[in-house]
Amino acid sequence: MQPYTVTPVQAETRQLKKSSTLVAMMLLAMLFVDFLLTVASQFGLLDGIRQWASTHEKLMLVNMIIYAVCLVVPAVAVALIGGYRQNPFASKRVSGGALGIGVAGGMAIAIFANVLASWIMSWLMMLGVPEPEMPDMLQPTLISLALNILSTAVLPALVEEMIFRGYILRALRPHGDGPAIVLSAALFALFHGNVLQIPFAFVLGLMLGYLMVQTDSIWPAVLLHFSNNLMSVLLNFFGKCFPDQQEVITTVVFVAVTAIGAVALTVVCRLGYVKSVGNGVSLFNVRERVGRLLFSPAMVLVLAALLVTVFNSMGSGL
């Protein structure tokens, strides 16, 4: 009897399935923990915490802890159980100039994504899809502003970049940087769970992934994510403090950020700092690799769960 040998095609197919399963199980674990907390809340198991969180500050602190636990603990646990020992924050050193140019250009693209999302949402509303309600914990006080910057800008920038760029993008990169950027951005967008944020999160996710691939560092993506969310918090805060000037303030900020970002992008292109994003060396073409990544059993399950979440958010306003 001849010994069984694994062909190169079989070996790569197994690796594609392994990467897909790791990413999917990470997302499923986070969704499952969130589901458990929802069930616990419905059965009154969190009433003690709610009673303790009687003030605005305590409530925000509890929300931050729950957010971090629901995302970080499942992701790290799945990575360890799955034998994925890659440090999600491992990065090469990036110069201050490159960091500043990348973030400035990324912020301009974020403005474009914001406009695109608003345009898409306006069309959906014309078709009868209600605009989803977004939670607003911001009050016109400096304490509330500081807490919202921490909960909305600092924490998501670290946690979400750790998961979607530090773990997921890195796990997919062996199968090509291009597919890895697009797939991680799509999962990042769907994970936000509502139709209003999906277009914006997808475009921003593309930029975040592109920055990481270009620099081999997660920190430009973290800083861009933080800067984008910080801008949103500050605009919301000034809108509450100066409601009559909200439109003017938003327009001025958007124009200024776009202009600075356009200059940064022009400098990058003129100086040739941009490296091409390759699709990797593989026995399969890009479409075949993407198909194998998307249609593993675990990935099909997580995509279905994410789509159900999105459709539920659309139906909740009907």
ABEGO torsion letter per residue (X at the ends): XBBBBBBAAAAAAAAAAAAAAAAAAAAAAAAAAAAAAAAAAAAGAAAAAAAABABAAAAAAAAAAAAAAAAAAAAAAAAAAAGBABBAABBBBBBAAAAAAAAAAAAAAAAAAAAAAAAAAAAAAAAGBBBBBBBBABBBBAAAAAAAAAAAAAAAAAAAAAAAAAAAAAAAAAAEAAAAAAAAAAAAAAAAGBAAAAAAAAAAAAAAAAAAAAAGBAAAAAAAAAAAAAAAAAAAAAAAABAAAAAAAAAAAAAAAAAAAAAAAAAAAAAGABBBBBAEBBABBAAAAAAAAAABAAAAAAAAAAAAAAAAAAAAAX
